[in-house]
Amino acid sequence: MNKVFFLIIISLMLWNIKPVGACTIFSCARAGEVLVAANEDDSTPFTRIWYNPATKDRYGSVCFGAPDMQVASAMNEYGLFFDFAADNYDLNKLKLDHPFDGFLMWEVLGKCKNVKEALNIIRKYDYNSPSQVLIADKEGNSVLVNPKGIIEKAGDFQVNSNCNILNGAIACRRPEIAEQALSGSKENSIDFLKGVLDQTHQEEEKLSTLYSTICDLKRGVIYVYLFHNYRTPYKIDLKAELKKGYRIENLEDHFKPGYAYEQFSKNHSLYLKESIINEMTKNGVGITTDQYLAQCKASKAENPKLDAALLEVALQLIKYCWNKESNGGMWDYWFNLPSGYRVQQLNDERLESAKKLLTYLSENDQKDAQLRSFIFEMLAYVNLLQGDHSVAKAIYEKAIANPEQAYQVTLIRAKEMINRMPK
């Protein structure tokens, strides 16, 4: 198997919903202020921010997440906040009889104004994420929710980190440091919490604090810091930003270039893909797509690194289309959620570019049979979104013609979509 596709293969194997790698999150309500702070630690830079104005069915919100457009943390217009920490609960060992058929916290974000309302929804379902989420509101309430239960705040602060509190297994000193700092002071301000974030941030070769946030839940303001640089914040006034309409932004675009972050990003396997996406933003999706396809077809030499990047670009375009269609929601189909199997049609020109890229890649001499099968699956899905059901069905069938040569997730999704398509 060609090594340039290794990251793609691994991401396909880990297709369940998962939070970012290792974070430190805490709420603090005292001295007349209600604040929540978080260090978001992971190995993948290129963080996205997306703004989702209110609709007749959902409250307005802002979300933060990786390029896969999975929400890592969010705040809505009423000051309800949530943020995940990886706890690695084994869901196979838990009895989950009634899980939500989509992303439960996305439902909470769009429908709830406070923690009480959030818990009214959460208690209807089995929490089916291997993570622990901190939920807080502008009234000063906060709770931790994980697959084994709900932990209400005791005192004026609460800490969430990648440790299983119910089982007592603490992964590292970060939550302890945060607890000591918060319990040892009566202060509650942006500067104070910024200091706690600085004390608990991570700097490792492959895992680092990518960005940090301090949310003023009463005022609807968020202070964002890039790559553990706590000197220069990007300030978000949520009410004002939502008036500008729906959009997706690169977090790094709001900061001056810094050497440490640039080096961390350039050494990442998604750097070429991100560079192409940025070209599309600047020059146009269709034009950029055609230029790269012409370059590939004109070259006689194989370029597996570029092919891998183009596959990631195609996937990113689909994720963007779905995010816009769902008013900021994640691509449920990608995460194999029941809500992702609805047969529907989207009218978005970016799908045509995704189809061109996937068609080119499907016609290549791809030695990895499983990857080839996956490319066919994605091509089928794009045709389905464009309303061409007969072509989509034929390509889905081609994707799983040899089940032993397909990823398990491709088999599951393709079979489900074939069954749901009109006969």
HUURDA-V705688 format. One record per backbone hydrogen bond with DSSP energy under -0.5 kcal/mol. CO is the residue of the C=O (numbers start at 1). NH is the residue of the N-H. Records with the same first field share a line. If there is no record, write none. Layout:
CO: NH + NH
//
This chain:
2: 5
3: 6
5: 9
6: 10
7: 11
8: 12
9: 13
10: 14
12: 15
17: 130
20: 86
23: 162
24: 39
25: 160
26: 37
27: 158
28: 30 + 35
30: 33
33: 30
34: 217 + 218
35: 28
36: 215
37: 26
38: 40 + 213
39: 24 + 41
40: 210 + 211
41: 22
42: 208
43: 45
47: 251
48: 65
49: 249
50: 63
51: 53 + 247
52: 61
58: 55
60: 77
61: 52
62: 75
63: 50
64: 72 + 73
65: 48
66: 69
70: 66
72: 84
73: 64
74: 82
75: 62
76: 79
80: 76
81: 136
82: 74
83: 134
85: 132
89: 91
90: 93
91: 94
94: 96
95: 97
98: 126
101: 339
102: 104
103: 106 + 107
104: 108
105: 109
106: 110
107: 111
108: 112
110: 59
114: 118
115: 119
116: 120
117: 121
118: 121 + 122
119: 123
121: 124
122: 125
125: 127
126: 100
129: 131
130: 87 + 88 + 89
132: 85
133: 135 + 145
134: 83
135: 143
136: 81
137: 140
141: 137
142: 153
143: 135
144: 151
145: 133
146: 149
149: 146
150: 152
151: 144
153: 155
156: 29
158: 27
160: 25
161: 163
163: 165
164: 168 + 169
168: 170
169: 164 + 171
173: 177
174: 178
175: 179
176: 180
177: 181
178: 182
179: 183
180: 184
182: 185
189: 193
190: 194
191: 195
192: 196
193: 197
194: 198
195: 199
196: 200
197: 201
198: 201
202: 209
207: 204
208: 42 + 210
210: 227
211: 40
212: 225
213: 38
214: 216 + 223
215: 36 + 217
216: 220 + 221
220: 238
221: 216
222: 224 + 236
223: 214
224: 234
225: 212
226: 229
228: 230
231: 233
233: 235
234: 224
235: 237
236: 222 + 238
237: 241
238: 242
239: 243
241: 244
242: 245
247: 51
249: 49 + 251
250: 253
251: 254
252: 255
258: 262
259: 263
260: 264
261: 265
262: 266
263: 267
265: 268
268: 271
270: 274
271: 275
272: 276
273: 277
274: 278
275: 279
276: 280
277: 281
278: 282
279: 283
280: 284
284: 288
285: 289
286: 290
287: 291
288: 292
289: 293
290: 294
291: 295
292: 296
293: 297
294: 298
295: 299
303: 307
304: 308
305: 309
306: 310
307: 311
308: 312
309: 313
310: 314
311: 315
312: 316
313: 317
314: 318
315: 319
316: 320
317: 321
318: 322
319: 323
320: 324
321: 325
322: 326
323: 328
324: 327
330: 332
331: 334 + 335
332: 337
333: 336
337: 340
338: 341
339: 342
342: 344
346: 348
348: 351
349: 352 + 353
350: 354
351: 355
352: 356
353: 357
354: 358
355: 359
356: 360
357: 361
358: 362
359: 363
361: 364
364: 366
365: 367
367: 369
368: 372
369: 373
370: 374
371: 375
372: 376
373: 377
374: 378
375: 379
376: 380
377: 381
378: 382
379: 383
380: 384
381: 385
382: 386
383: 388
384: 387
385: 346
387: 389
388: 392
389: 393
390: 394
391: 395
392: 396
393: 397
394: 398
395: 399
396: 400
398: 401
401: 403
402: 405
403: 406
407: 411
408: 412
409: 413
410: 414
411: 415
412: 416
413: 417
414: 418
415: 419
416: 420
417: 421
//
